[in-house]
Amino acid sequence: MGGQAITAFIAGDHEAAKQQVISLARNIGYSSLDTASLSTSRYLEAMAHLNIQIAVGQGGGTNAAFVYLQNLTD
């Protein structure tokens, strides 16, 4: 995606399982973002619906994804 890794948003209440998913995502080329507990998955589901609406409903195409950019420098 233009040189930027697609973000895999990870939510869950089992820390060891989350770390396995984060590791898998990174190993296959995604950037990963731990969104905290499973309760945040409701927001991730809404993001998926938005992505579908843009891609299919508005004709944006299916070759798209969310990328979360975070400035880690002060």
PDB file of N, H, CA, C and O in Angstrom:
ATOM      1  N   MET A   1       0.857  -1.179   0.000  1.00  0.00           N
ATOM      2  CA  MET A   1       0.000   0.000   0.000  1.00  0.00           C
ATOM      3  C   MET A   1       0.891   1.225   0.000  1.00  0.00           C
ATOM      4  O   MET A   1       1.075   1.860   1.039  1.00  0.00           O
ATOM      5  N   GLY A   2       1.441   1.562  -1.141  1.00  0.00           N
ATOM      6  H   GLY A   2       1.292   1.046  -1.985  1.00  0.00           H
ATOM      7  CA  GLY A   2       2.272   2.742  -1.260  1.00  0.00           C
ATOM      8  C   GLY A   2       3.480   2.742  -0.333  1.00  0.00           C
ATOM      9  O   GLY A   2       3.910   3.801   0.125  1.00  0.00           O
ATOM     10  N   GLY A   3       4.031   1.564  -0.052  1.00  0.00           N
ATOM     11  H   GLY A   3       3.682   0.704  -0.424  1.00  0.00           H
ATOM     12  CA  GLY A   3       5.177   1.471   0.833  1.00  0.00           C
ATOM     13  C   GLY A   3       4.834   1.428   2.308  1.00  0.00           C
ATOM     14  O   GLY A   3       5.721   1.237   3.140  1.00  0.00           O
ATOM     15  N   GLN A   4       3.581   1.600   2.649  1.00  0.00           N
ATOM     16  H   GLN A   4       2.860   1.755   1.973  1.00  0.00           H
ATOM     17  CA  GLN A   4       3.134   1.570   4.042  1.00  0.00           C
ATOM     18  C   GLN A   4       2.397   0.266   4.299  1.00  0.00           C
ATOM     19  O   GLN A   4       1.509  -0.109   3.534  1.00  0.00           O
ATOM     20  N   ALA A   5       2.761  -0.425   5.375  1.00  0.00           N
ATOM     21  H   ALA A   5       3.482  -0.120   5.996  1.00  0.00           H
ATOM     22  CA  ALA A   5       2.103  -1.691   5.697  1.00  0.00           C
ATOM     23  C   ALA A   5       0.661  -1.459   6.133  1.00  0.00           C
ATOM     24  O   ALA A   5       0.370  -0.510   6.861  1.00  0.00           O
ATOM     25  N   ILE A   6      -0.230  -2.320   5.689  1.00  0.00           N
ATOM     26  H   ILE A   6       0.006  -3.091   5.097  1.00  0.00           H
ATOM     27  CA  ILE A   6      -1.627  -2.280   6.113  1.00  0.00           C
ATOM     28  C   ILE A   6      -1.690  -2.616   7.598  1.00  0.00           C
ATOM     29  O   ILE A   6      -0.943  -3.468   8.079  1.00  0.00           O
ATOM     30  N   THR A   7      -2.567  -1.958   8.311  1.00  0.00           N
ATOM     31  H   THR A   7      -3.174  -1.266   7.920  1.00  0.00           H
ATOM     32  CA  THR A   7      -2.681  -2.168   9.745  1.00  0.00           C
ATOM     33  C   THR A   7      -3.658  -3.289  10.062  1.00  0.00           C
ATOM     34  O   THR A   7      -4.792  -3.302   9.585  1.00  0.00           O
ATOM     35  N   ALA A   8      -3.195  -4.228  10.875  1.00  0.00           N
ATOM     36  H   ALA A   8      -2.273  -4.217  11.262  1.00  0.00           H
ATOM     37  CA  ALA A   8      -4.061  -5.270  11.437  1.00  0.00           C
ATOM     38  C   ALA A   8      -4.411  -4.814  12.850  1.00  0.00           C
ATOM     39  O   ALA A   8      -3.543  -4.742  13.720  1.00  0.00           O
ATOM     40  N   PHE A   9      -5.658  -4.513  13.066  1.00  0.00           N
ATOM     41  H   PHE A   9      -6.363  -4.571  12.359  1.00  0.00           H
ATOM     42  CA  PHE A   9      -6.129  -4.058  14.371  1.00  0.00           C
ATOM     43  C   PHE A   9      -6.472  -5.294  15.206  1.00  0.00           C
ATOM     44  O   PHE A   9      -7.264  -6.133  14.776  1.00  0.00           O
ATOM     45  N   ILE A  10      -5.881  -5.408  16.395  1.00  0.00           N
ATOM     46  H   ILE A  10      -5.238  -4.727  16.744  1.00  0.00           H
ATOM     47  CA  ILE A  10      -6.021  -6.600  17.222  1.00  0.00           C
ATOM     48  C   ILE A  10      -6.712  -6.235  18.531  1.00  0.00           C
ATOM     49  O   ILE A  10      -6.309  -5.293  19.214  1.00  0.00           O
ATOM     50  N   ALA A  11      -7.755  -6.987  18.877  1.00  0.00           N
ATOM     51  H   ALA A  11      -8.083  -7.752  18.322  1.00  0.00           H
ATOM     52  CA  ALA A  11      -8.468  -6.793  20.145  1.00  0.00           C
ATOM     53  C   ALA A  11      -8.659  -8.145  20.809  1.00  0.00           C
ATOM     54  O   ALA A  11      -8.885  -9.150  20.135  1.00  0.00           O
ATOM     55  N   GLY A  12      -8.569  -8.166  22.125  1.00  0.00           N
ATOM     56  H   GLY A  12      -8.386  -7.350  22.672  1.00  0.00           H
ATOM     57  CA  GLY A  12      -8.805  -9.421  22.824  1.00  0.00           C
ATOM     58  C   GLY A  12      -8.520  -9.306  24.305  1.00  0.00           C
ATOM     59  O   GLY A  12      -7.856  -8.374  24.760  1.00  0.00           O
ATOM     60  N   ASP A  13      -9.034 -10.270  25.047  1.00  0.00           N
ATOM     61  H   ASP A  13      -9.573 -11.026  24.677  1.00  0.00           H
ATOM     62  CA  ASP A  13      -8.850 -10.296  26.494  1.00  0.00           C
ATOM     63  C   ASP A  13      -7.805 -11.315  26.945  1.00  0.00           C
ATOM     64  O   ASP A  13      -7.460 -11.367  28.126  1.00  0.00           O
ATOM     65  N   HIS A  14      -7.306 -12.116  26.023  1.00  0.00           N
ATOM     66  H   HIS A  14      -7.586 -12.073  25.064  1.00  0.00           H
ATOM     67  CA  HIS A  14      -6.309 -13.132  26.351  1.00  0.00           C
ATOM     68  C   HIS A  14      -4.965 -12.656  25.804  1.00  0.00           C
ATOM     69  O   HIS A  14      -4.716 -12.734  24.602  1.00  0.00           O
ATOM     70  N   GLU A  15      -4.107 -12.165  26.687  1.00  0.00           N
ATOM     71  H   GLU A  15      -4.310 -12.101  27.664  1.00  0.00           H
ATOM     72  CA  GLU A  15      -2.864 -11.511  26.274  1.00  0.00           C
ATOM     73  C   GLU A  15      -1.956 -12.417  25.445  1.00  0.00           C
ATOM     74  O   GLU A  15      -1.407 -11.972  24.437  1.00  0.00           O
ATOM     75  N   ALA A  16      -1.791 -13.661  25.840  1.00  0.00           N
ATOM     76  H   ALA A  16      -2.237 -14.023  26.659  1.00  0.00           H
ATOM     77  CA  ALA A  16      -0.915 -14.565  25.087  1.00  0.00           C
ATOM     78  C   ALA A  16      -1.453 -14.798  23.677  1.00  0.00           C
ATOM     79  O   ALA A  16      -0.683 -14.833  22.717  1.00  0.00           O
ATOM     80  N   ALA A  17      -2.760 -14.957  23.550  1.00  0.00           N
ATOM     81  H   ALA A  17      -3.385 -14.929  24.330  1.00  0.00           H
ATOM     82  CA  ALA A  17      -3.365 -15.164  22.229  1.00  0.00           C
ATOM     83  C   ALA A  17      -3.197 -13.918  21.368  1.00  0.00           C
ATOM     84  O   ALA A  17      -2.902 -14.017  20.177  1.00  0.00           O
ATOM     85  N   LYS A  18      -3.384 -12.747  21.971  1.00  0.00           N
ATOM     86  H   LYS A  18      -3.624 -12.667  22.938  1.00  0.00           H
ATOM     87  CA  LYS A  18      -3.195 -11.504  21.223  1.00  0.00           C
ATOM     88  C   LYS A  18      -1.767 -11.392  20.703  1.00  0.00           C
ATOM     89  O   LYS A  18      -1.548 -10.987  19.561  1.00  0.00           O
ATOM     90  N   GLN A  19      -0.806 -11.747  21.531  1.00  0.00           N
ATOM     91  H   GLN A  19      -0.983 -12.077  22.459  1.00  0.00           H
ATOM     92  CA  GLN A  19       0.591 -11.659  21.113  1.00  0.00           C
ATOM     93  C   GLN A  19       0.883 -12.609  19.955  1.00  0.00           C
ATOM     94  O   GLN A  19       1.689 -12.290  19.081  1.00  0.00           O
ATOM     95  N   GLN A  20       0.242 -13.762  19.943  1.00  0.00           N
ATOM     96  H   GLN A  20      -0.412 -14.022  20.653  1.00  0.00           H
ATOM     97  CA  GLN A  20       0.409 -14.699  18.821  1.00  0.00           C
ATOM     98  C   GLN A  20      -0.151 -14.102  17.533  1.00  0.00           C
ATOM     99  O   GLN A  20       0.465 -14.217  16.474  1.00  0.00           O
ATOM    100  N   VAL A  21      -1.310 -13.468  17.623  1.00  0.00           N
ATOM    101  H   VAL A  21      -1.810 -13.375  18.484  1.00  0.00           H
ATOM    102  CA  VAL A  21      -1.930 -12.862  16.442  1.00  0.00           C
ATOM    103  C   VAL A  21      -1.088 -11.677  15.962  1.00  0.00           C
ATOM    104  O   VAL A  21      -0.899 -11.502  14.758  1.00  0.00           O
ATOM    105  N   ILE A  22      -0.586 -10.872  16.885  1.00  0.00           N
ATOM    106  H   ILE A  22      -0.739 -11.015  17.863  1.00  0.00           H
ATOM    107  CA  ILE A  22       0.275  -9.746  16.526  1.00  0.00           C
ATOM    108  C   ILE A  22       1.519 -10.253  15.801  1.00  0.00           C
ATOM    109  O   ILE A  22       1.916  -9.693  14.779  1.00  0.00           O
ATOM    110  N   SER A  23       2.126 -11.298  16.322  1.00  0.00           N
ATOM    111  H   SER A  23       1.804 -11.753  17.152  1.00  0.00           H
ATOM    112  CA  SER A  23       3.311 -11.882  15.700  1.00  0.00           C
ATOM    113  C   SER A  23       2.999 -12.416  14.309  1.00  0.00           C
ATOM    114  O   SER A  23       3.771 -12.198  13.375  1.00  0.00           O
ATOM    115  N   LEU A  24       1.883 -13.109  14.164  1.00  0.00           N
ATOM    116  H   LEU A  24       1.256 -13.286  14.922  1.00  0.00           H
ATOM    117  CA  LEU A  24       1.469 -13.629  12.861  1.00  0.00           C
ATOM    118  C   LEU A  24       1.264 -12.485  11.870  1.00  0.00           C
ATOM    119  O   LEU A  24       1.746 -12.549  10.739  1.00  0.00           O
ATOM    120  N   ALA A  25       0.558 -11.449  12.287  1.00  0.00           N
ATOM    121  H   ALA A  25       0.167 -11.397  13.206  1.00  0.00           H
ATOM    122  CA  ALA A  25       0.304 -10.308  11.408  1.00  0.00           C
ATOM    123  C   ALA A  25       1.613  -9.697  10.921  1.00  0.00           C
ATOM    124  O   ALA A  25       1.762  -9.406   9.735  1.00  0.00           O
ATOM    125  N   ARG A  26       2.546  -9.505  11.823  1.00  0.00           N
ATOM    126  H   ARG A  26       2.425  -9.742  12.787  1.00  0.00           H
ATOM    127  CA  ARG A  26       3.835  -8.920  11.444  1.00  0.00           C
ATOM    128  C   ARG A  26       4.616  -9.847  10.525  1.00  0.00           C
ATOM    129  O   ARG A  26       5.267  -9.386   9.587  1.00  0.00           O
ATOM    130  N   ASN A  27       4.558 -11.141  10.782  1.00  0.00           N
ATOM    131  H   ASN A  27       4.030 -11.516  11.543  1.00  0.00           H
ATOM    132  CA  ASN A  27       5.286 -12.110   9.952  1.00  0.00           C
ATOM    133  C   ASN A  27       4.783 -12.159   8.519  1.00  0.00           C
ATOM    134  O   ASN A  27       5.545 -12.495   7.612  1.00  0.00           O
ATOM    135  N   ILE A  28       3.524 -11.833   8.298  1.00  0.00           N
ATOM    136  H   ILE A  28       2.905 -11.559   9.035  1.00  0.00           H
ATOM    137  CA  ILE A  28       2.990 -11.853   6.930  1.00  0.00           C
ATOM    138  C   ILE A  28       2.937 -10.460   6.305  1.00  0.00           C
ATOM    139  O   ILE A  28       2.339 -10.269   5.246  1.00  0.00           O
ATOM    140  N   GLY A  29       3.574  -9.478   6.977  1.00  0.00           N
ATOM    141  H   GLY A  29       4.059  -9.633   7.838  1.00  0.00           H
ATOM    142  CA  GLY A  29       3.748  -8.180   6.352  1.00  0.00           C
ATOM    143  C   GLY A  29       2.820  -7.067   6.775  1.00  0.00           C
ATOM    144  O   GLY A  29       2.863  -5.979   6.200  1.00  0.00           O
ATOM    145  N   TYR A  30       1.987  -7.307   7.757  1.00  0.00           N
ATOM    146  H   TYR A  30       1.952  -8.191   8.224  1.00  0.00           H
ATOM    147  CA  TYR A  30       1.106  -6.262   8.248  1.00  0.00           C
ATOM    148  C   TYR A  30       1.769  -5.500   9.388  1.00  0.00           C
ATOM    149  O   TYR A  30       2.649  -6.021  10.073  1.00  0.00           O
ATOM    150  N   SER A  31       1.340  -4.278   9.578  1.00  0.00           N
ATOM    151  H   SER A  31       0.625  -3.855   9.022  1.00  0.00           H
ATOM    152  CA  SER A  31       1.649  -3.548  10.798  1.00  0.00           C
ATOM    153  C   SER A  31       0.548  -3.945  11.770  1.00  0.00           C
ATOM    154  O   SER A  31      -0.589  -4.146  11.343  1.00  0.00           O
ATOM    155  N   SER A  32       0.836  -4.065  13.039  1.00  0.00           N
ATOM    156  H   SER A  32       1.760  -3.901  13.386  1.00  0.00           H
ATOM    157  CA  SER A  32      -0.231  -4.451  13.963  1.00  0.00           C
ATOM    158  C   SER A  32      -0.420  -3.381  15.024  1.00  0.00           C
ATOM    159  O   SER A  32       0.522  -2.691  15.414  1.00  0.00           O
ATOM    160  N   LEU A  33      -1.641  -3.261  15.473  1.00  0.00           N
ATOM    161  H   LEU A  33      -2.406  -3.822  15.155  1.00  0.00           H
ATOM    162  CA  LEU A  33      -1.976  -2.300  16.512  1.00  0.00           C
ATOM    163  C   LEU A  33      -2.884  -2.991  17.525  1.00  0.00           C
ATOM    164  O   LEU A  33      -3.989  -3.420  17.194  1.00  0.00           O
ATOM    165  N   ASP A  34      -2.411  -3.091  18.742  1.00  0.00           N
ATOM    166  H   ASP A  34      -1.513  -2.742  19.011  1.00  0.00           H
ATOM    167  CA  ASP A  34      -3.185  -3.679  19.834  1.00  0.00           C
ATOM    168  C   ASP A  34      -4.177  -2.624  20.317  1.00  0.00           C
ATOM    169  O   ASP A  34      -3.787  -1.606  20.889  1.00  0.00           O
ATOM    170  N   THR A  35      -5.454  -2.879  20.082  1.00  0.00           N
ATOM    171  H   THR A  35      -5.770  -3.706  19.618  1.00  0.00           H
ATOM    172  CA  THR A  35      -6.487  -1.898  20.458  1.00  0.00           C
ATOM    173  C   THR A  35      -7.038  -2.137  21.858  1.00  0.00           C
ATOM    174  O   THR A  35      -8.002  -1.490  22.267  1.00  0.00           O
ATOM    175  N   ALA A  36      -6.442  -3.047  22.579  1.00  0.00           N
ATOM    176  H   ALA A  36      -5.659  -3.573  22.247  1.00  0.00           H
ATOM    177  CA  ALA A  36      -6.771  -3.336  23.984  1.00  0.00           C
ATOM    178  C   ALA A  36      -7.772  -4.480  24.090  1.00  0.00           C
ATOM    179  O   ALA A  36      -7.674  -5.468  23.361  1.00  0.00           O
ATOM    180  N   SER A  37      -8.719  -4.346  24.984  1.00  0.00           N
ATOM    181  H   SER A  37      -8.799  -3.544  25.576  1.00  0.00           H
ATOM    182  CA  SER A  37      -9.615  -5.456  25.319  1.00  0.00           C
ATOM    183  C   SER A  37     -10.594  -5.783  24.198  1.00  0.00           C
ATOM    184  O   SER A  37     -10.759  -5.018  23.248  1.00  0.00           O
ATOM    185  N   LEU A  38     -11.226  -6.919  24.331  1.00  0.00           N
ATOM    186  H   LEU A  38     -11.091  -7.541  25.102  1.00  0.00           H
ATOM    187  CA  LEU A  38     -12.194  -7.373  23.347  1.00  0.00           C
ATOM    188  C   LEU A  38     -13.330  -6.377  23.149  1.00  0.00           C
ATOM    189  O   LEU A  38     -13.946  -6.345  22.083  1.00  0.00           O
ATOM    190  N   SER A  39     -13.611  -5.573  24.150  1.00  0.00           N
ATOM    191  H   SER A  39     -13.111  -5.598  25.016  1.00  0.00           H
ATOM    192  CA  SER A  39     -14.705  -4.595  24.027  1.00  0.00           C
ATOM    193  C   SER A  39     -14.456  -3.589  22.905  1.00  0.00           C
ATOM    194  O   SER A  39     -15.407  -2.992  22.401  1.00  0.00           O
ATOM    195  N   THR A  40     -13.190  -3.386  22.501  1.00  0.00           N
ATOM    196  H   THR A  40     -12.418  -3.871  22.911  1.00  0.00           H
ATOM    197  CA  THR A  40     -12.929  -2.450  21.401  1.00  0.00           C
ATOM    198  C   THR A  40     -13.275  -3.046  20.041  1.00  0.00           C
ATOM    199  O   THR A  40     -13.289  -2.333  19.037  1.00  0.00           O
ATOM    200  N   SER A  41     -13.554  -4.343  20.002  1.00  0.00           N
ATOM    201  H   SER A  41     -13.543  -4.922  20.818  1.00  0.00           H
ATOM    202  CA  SER A  41     -13.885  -4.968  18.719  1.00  0.00           C
ATOM    203  C   SER A  41     -15.156  -4.379  18.109  1.00  0.00           C
ATOM    204  O   SER A  41     -15.339  -4.438  16.893  1.00  0.00           O
ATOM    205  N   ARG A  42     -16.028  -3.819  18.930  1.00  0.00           N
ATOM    206  H   ARG A  42     -15.879  -3.771  19.918  1.00  0.00           H
ATOM    207  CA  ARG A  42     -17.239  -3.186  18.376  1.00  0.00           C
ATOM    208  C   ARG A  42     -16.871  -2.039  17.440  1.00  0.00           C
ATOM    209  O   ARG A  42     -17.561  -1.807  16.447  1.00  0.00           O
ATOM    210  N   TYR A  43     -15.791  -1.320  17.746  1.00  0.00           N
ATOM    211  H   TYR A  43     -15.230  -1.508  18.552  1.00  0.00           H
ATOM    212  CA  TYR A  43     -15.345  -0.221  16.890  1.00  0.00           C
ATOM    213  C   TYR A  43     -14.664  -0.758  15.634  1.00  0.00           C
ATOM    214  O   TYR A  43     -14.792  -0.181  14.554  1.00  0.00           O
ATOM    215  N   LEU A  44     -13.944  -1.862  15.782  1.00  0.00           N
ATOM    216  H   LEU A  44     -13.840  -2.332  16.658  1.00  0.00           H
ATOM    217  CA  LEU A  44     -13.300  -2.475  14.624  1.00  0.00           C
ATOM    218  C   LEU A  44     -14.331  -3.000  13.637  1.00  0.00           C
ATOM    219  O   LEU A  44     -14.137  -2.916  12.425  1.00  0.00           O
ATOM    220  N   GLU A  45     -15.420  -3.539  14.155  1.00  0.00           N
ATOM    221  H   GLU A  45     -15.578  -3.607  15.140  1.00  0.00           H
ATOM    222  CA  GLU A  45     -16.496  -4.012  13.283  1.00  0.00           C
ATOM    223  C   GLU A  45     -17.100  -2.852  12.500  1.00  0.00           C
ATOM    224  O   GLU A  45     -17.410  -2.986  11.316  1.00  0.00           O
ATOM    225  N   ALA A  46     -17.264  -1.717  13.164  1.00  0.00           N
ATOM    226  H   ALA A  46     -17.013  -1.608  14.126  1.00  0.00           H
ATOM    227  CA  ALA A  46     -17.799  -0.531  12.477  1.00  0.00           C
ATOM    228  C   ALA A  46     -16.833  -0.068  11.379  1.00  0.00           C
ATOM    229  O   ALA A  46     -17.265   0.356  10.308  1.00  0.00           O
ATOM    230  N   MET A  47     -15.530  -0.150  11.649  1.00  0.00           N
ATOM    231  H   MET A  47     -15.179  -0.494  12.519  1.00  0.00           H
ATOM    232  CA  MET A  47     -14.542   0.214  10.626  1.00  0.00           C
ATOM    233  C   MET A  47     -14.648  -0.715   9.418  1.00  0.00           C
ATOM    234  O   MET A  47     -14.515  -0.274   8.276  1.00  0.00           O
ATOM    235  N   ALA A  48     -14.884  -1.993   9.673  1.00  0.00           N
ATOM    236  H   ALA A  48     -14.992  -2.351  10.601  1.00  0.00           H
ATOM    237  CA  ALA A  48     -15.037  -2.947   8.574  1.00  0.00           C
ATOM    238  C   ALA A  48     -16.257  -2.601   7.727  1.00  0.00           C
ATOM    239  O   ALA A  48     -16.209  -2.672   6.499  1.00  0.00           O
ATOM    240  N   HIS A  49     -17.339  -2.231   8.384  1.00  0.00           N
ATOM    241  H   HIS A  49     -17.378  -2.173   9.381  1.00  0.00           H
ATOM    242  CA  HIS A  49     -18.549  -1.842   7.634  1.00  0.00           C
ATOM    243  C   HIS A  49     -18.291  -0.583   6.818  1.00  0.00           C
ATOM    244  O   HIS A  49     -18.764  -0.475   5.686  1.00  0.00           O
ATOM    245  N   LEU A  50     -17.549   0.369   7.374  1.00  0.00           N
ATOM    246  H   LEU A  50     -17.165   0.282   8.293  1.00  0.00           H
ATOM    247  CA  LEU A  50     -17.198   1.582   6.634  1.00  0.00           C
ATOM    248  C   LEU A  50     -16.350   1.229   5.419  1.00  0.00           C
ATOM    249  O   LEU A  50     -16.586   1.744   4.326  1.00  0.00           O
ATOM    250  N   ASN A  51     -15.382   0.370   5.598  1.00  0.00           N
ATOM    251  H   ASN A  51     -15.190  -0.049   6.486  1.00  0.00           H
ATOM    252  CA  ASN A  51     -14.523  -0.038   4.490  1.00  0.00           C
ATOM    253  C   ASN A  51     -15.343  -0.697   3.373  1.00  0.00           C
ATOM    254  O   ASN A  51     -15.117  -0.419   2.195  1.00  0.00           O
ATOM    255  N   ILE A  52     -16.273  -1.550   3.731  1.00  0.00           N
ATOM    256  H   ILE A  52     -16.456  -1.775   4.688  1.00  0.00           H
ATOM    257  CA  ILE A  52     -17.145  -2.200   2.743  1.00  0.00           C
ATOM    258  C   ILE A  52     -18.005  -1.166   2.029  1.00  0.00           C
ATOM    259  O   ILE A  52     -18.167  -1.234   0.811  1.00  0.00           O
ATOM    260  N   GLN A  53     -18.554  -0.216   2.765  1.00  0.00           N
ATOM    261  H   GLN A  53     -18.423  -0.161   3.754  1.00  0.00           H
ATOM    262  CA  GLN A  53     -19.394   0.821   2.161  1.00  0.00           C
ATOM    263  C   GLN A  53     -18.609   1.653   1.156  1.00  0.00           C
ATOM    264  O   GLN A  53     -19.102   1.947   0.067  1.00  0.00           O
ATOM    265  N   ILE A  54     -17.385   2.032   1.521  1.00  0.00           N
ATOM    266  H   ILE A  54     -16.985   1.793   2.406  1.00  0.00           H
ATOM    267  CA  ILE A  54     -16.557   2.817   0.600  1.00  0.00           C
ATOM    268  C   ILE A  54     -16.174   1.979  -0.615  1.00  0.00           C
ATOM    269  O   ILE A  54     -16.270   2.444  -1.751  1.00  0.00           O
ATOM    270  N   ALA A  55     -15.745   0.757  -0.376  1.00  0.00           N
ATOM    271  H   ALA A  55     -15.667   0.380   0.547  1.00  0.00           H
ATOM    272  CA  ALA A  55     -15.252  -0.096  -1.454  1.00  0.00           C
ATOM    273  C   ALA A  55     -16.346  -0.542  -2.413  1.00  0.00           C
ATOM    274  O   ALA A  55     -16.187  -0.460  -3.631  1.00  0.00           O
ATOM    275  N   VAL A  56     -17.442  -1.007  -1.863  1.00  0.00           N
ATOM    276  H   VAL A  56     -17.570  -1.074  -0.873  1.00  0.00           H
ATOM    277  CA  VAL A  56     -18.498  -1.596  -2.690  1.00  0.00           C
ATOM    278  C   VAL A  56     -19.647  -0.610  -2.917  1.00  0.00           C
ATOM    279  O   VAL A  56     -20.058  -0.373  -4.053  1.00  0.00           O
ATOM    280  N   GLY A  57     -20.151  -0.048  -1.841  1.00  0.00           N
ATOM    281  H   GLY A  57     -19.817  -0.240  -0.918  1.00  0.00           H
ATOM    282  CA  GLY A  57     -21.308   0.845  -1.940  1.00  0.00           C
ATOM    283  C   GLY A  57     -21.039   2.109  -2.725  1.00  0.00           C
ATOM    284  O   GLY A  57     -21.918   2.604  -3.429  1.00  0.00           O
ATOM    285  N   GLN A  58     -19.824   2.640  -2.611  1.00  0.00           N
ATOM    286  H   GLN A  58     -19.109   2.237  -2.039  1.00  0.00           H
ATOM    287  CA  GLN A  58     -19.490   3.878  -3.306  1.00  0.00           C
ATOM    288  C   GLN A  58     -18.551   3.663  -4.487  1.00  0.00           C
ATOM    289  O   GLN A  58     -18.074   4.618  -5.099  1.00  0.00           O
ATOM    290  N   GLY A  59     -18.294   2.393  -4.797  1.00  0.00           N
ATOM    291  H   GLY A  59     -18.681   1.617  -4.300  1.00  0.00           H
ATOM    292  CA  GLY A  59     -17.481   2.072  -5.970  1.00  0.00           C
ATOM    293  C   GLY A  59     -15.997   2.371  -5.815  1.00  0.00           C
ATOM    294  O   GLY A  59     -15.297   2.550  -6.812  1.00  0.00           O
ATOM    295  N   GLY A  60     -15.510   2.428  -4.590  1.00  0.00           N
ATOM    296  H   GLY A  60     -16.078   2.282  -3.780  1.00  0.00           H
ATOM    297  CA  GLY A  60     -14.101   2.734  -4.364  1.00  0.00           C
ATOM    298  C   GLY A  60     -13.161   1.599  -4.703  1.00  0.00           C
ATOM    299  O   GLY A  60     -11.951   1.798  -4.808  1.00  0.00           O
ATOM    300  N   GLY A  61     -13.706   0.418  -4.875  1.00  0.00           N
ATOM    301  H   GLY A  61     -14.689   0.256  -4.790  1.00  0.00           H
ATOM    302  CA  GLY A  61     -12.880  -0.736  -5.213  1.00  0.00           C
ATOM    303  C   GLY A  61     -12.418  -1.474  -3.980  1.00  0.00           C
ATOM    304  O   GLY A  61     -12.386  -0.924  -2.879  1.00  0.00           O
ATOM    305  N   THR A  62     -12.065  -2.717  -4.178  1.00  0.00           N
ATOM    306  H   THR A  62     -12.091  -3.164  -5.073  1.00  0.00           H
ATOM    307  CA  THR A  62     -11.706  -3.571  -3.051  1.00  0.00           C
ATOM    308  C   THR A  62     -10.206  -3.633  -2.800  1.00  0.00           C
ATOM    309  O   THR A  62      -9.769  -4.359  -1.907  1.00  0.00           O
ATOM    310  N   ASN A  63      -9.418  -2.904  -3.551  1.00  0.00           N
ATOM    311  H   ASN A  63      -9.774  -2.315  -4.276  1.00  0.00           H
ATOM    312  CA  ASN A  63      -7.974  -2.877  -3.347  1.00  0.00           C
ATOM    313  C   ASN A  63      -7.619  -1.705  -2.435  1.00  0.00           C
ATOM    314  O   ASN A  63      -6.911  -0.782  -2.836  1.00  0.00           O
ATOM    315  N   ALA A  64      -8.122  -1.758  -1.205  1.00  0.00           N
ATOM    316  H   ALA A  64      -8.697  -2.508  -0.879  1.00  0.00           H
ATOM    317  CA  ALA A  64      -7.915  -0.666  -0.249  1.00  0.00           C
ATOM    318  C   ALA A  64      -7.930  -1.236   1.159  1.00  0.00           C
ATOM    319  O   ALA A  64      -8.467  -2.317   1.404  1.00  0.00           O
ATOM    320  N   ALA A  65      -7.336  -0.497   2.072  1.00  0.00           N
ATOM    321  H   ALA A  65      -6.900   0.380   1.873  1.00  0.00           H
ATOM    322  CA  ALA A  65      -7.299  -0.937   3.466  1.00  0.00           C
ATOM    323  C   ALA A  65      -7.002   0.263   4.360  1.00  0.00           C
ATOM    324  O   ALA A  65      -6.580   1.317   3.884  1.00  0.00           O
ATOM    325  N   PHE A  66      -7.225   0.088   5.654  1.00  0.00           N
ATOM    326  H   PHE A  66      -7.567  -0.768   6.040  1.00  0.00           H
ATOM    327  CA  PHE A  66      -6.903   1.126   6.617  1.00  0.00           C
ATOM    328  C   PHE A  66      -5.432   1.036   7.008  1.00  0.00           C
ATOM    329  O   PHE A  66      -4.890  -0.052   7.205  1.00  0.00           O
ATOM    330  N   VAL A  67      -4.806   2.189   7.114  1.00  0.00           N
ATOM    331  H   VAL A  67      -5.246   3.072   6.954  1.00  0.00           H
ATOM    332  CA  VAL A  67      -3.440   2.298   7.596  1.00  0.00           C
ATOM    333  C   VAL A  67      -3.456   3.314   8.725  1.00  0.00           C
ATOM    334  O   VAL A  67      -3.833   4.468   8.522  1.00  0.00           O
ATOM    335  N   TYR A  68      -3.050   2.889   9.905  1.00  0.00           N
ATOM    336  H   TYR A  68      -2.744   1.951  10.070  1.00  0.00           H
ATOM    337  CA  TYR A  68      -2.991   3.789  11.058  1.00  0.00           C
ATOM    338  C   TYR A  68      -1.564   4.279  11.187  1.00  0.00           C
ATOM    339  O   TYR A  68      -0.648   3.498  11.441  1.00  0.00           O
ATOM    340  N   LEU A  69      -1.379   5.589  11.011  1.00  0.00           N
ATOM    341  H   LEU A  69      -2.124   6.224  10.804  1.00  0.00           H
ATOM    342  CA  LEU A  69      -0.062   6.194  11.129  1.00  0.00           C
ATOM    343  C   LEU A  69       0.043   6.867  12.475  1.00  0.00           C
ATOM    344  O   LEU A  69      -0.862   7.590  12.891  1.00  0.00           O
ATOM    345  N   GLN A  70       1.147   6.629  13.154  1.00  0.00           N
ATOM    346  H   GLN A  70       1.882   6.041  12.816  1.00  0.00           H
ATOM    347  CA  GLN A  70       1.346   7.204  14.469  1.00  0.00           C
ATOM    348  C   GLN A  70       2.735   7.823  14.504  1.00  0.00           C
ATOM    349  O   GLN A  70       3.727   7.156  14.210  1.00  0.00           O
ATOM    350  N   ASN A  71       2.803   9.084  14.861  1.00  0.00           N
ATOM    351  H   ASN A  71       1.997   9.626  15.100  1.00  0.00           H
ATOM    352  CA  ASN A  71       4.076   9.769  14.983  1.00  0.00           C
ATOM    353  C   ASN A  71       4.686   9.410  16.333  1.00  0.00           C
ATOM    354  O   ASN A  71       4.187   9.835  17.375  1.00  0.00           O
ATOM    355  N   LEU A  72       5.741   8.646  16.317  1.00  0.00           N
ATOM    356  H   LEU A  72       6.147   8.301  15.470  1.00  0.00           H
ATOM    357  CA  LEU A  72       6.341   8.176  17.565  1.00  0.00           C
ATOM    358  C   LEU A  72       7.478   9.073  18.043  1.00  0.00           C
ATOM    359  O   LEU A  72       8.107   8.780  19.060  1.00  0.00           O
ATOM    360  N   THR A  73       7.745  10.143  17.336  1.00  0.00           N
ATOM    361  H   THR A  73       7.233  10.381  16.510  1.00  0.00           H
ATOM    362  CA  THR A  73       8.798  11.056  17.762  1.00  0.00           C
ATOM    363  C   THR A  73       8.195  12.311  18.356  1.00  0.00           C
ATOM    364  O   THR A  73       7.084  12.706  18.002  1.00  0.00           O
ATOM    365  N   ASP A  74       8.922  12.928  19.250  1.00  0.00           N
ATOM    366  H   ASP A  74       9.824  12.608  19.537  1.00  0.00           H
ATOM    367  CA  ASP A  74       8.441  14.176  19.875  1.00  0.00           C
ATOM    368  C   ASP A  74       8.900  15.391  19.099  1.00  0.00           C
ATOM    369  O   ASP A  74       8.589  16.519  19.479  1.00  0.00           O
TER     370      ASP A  74
END
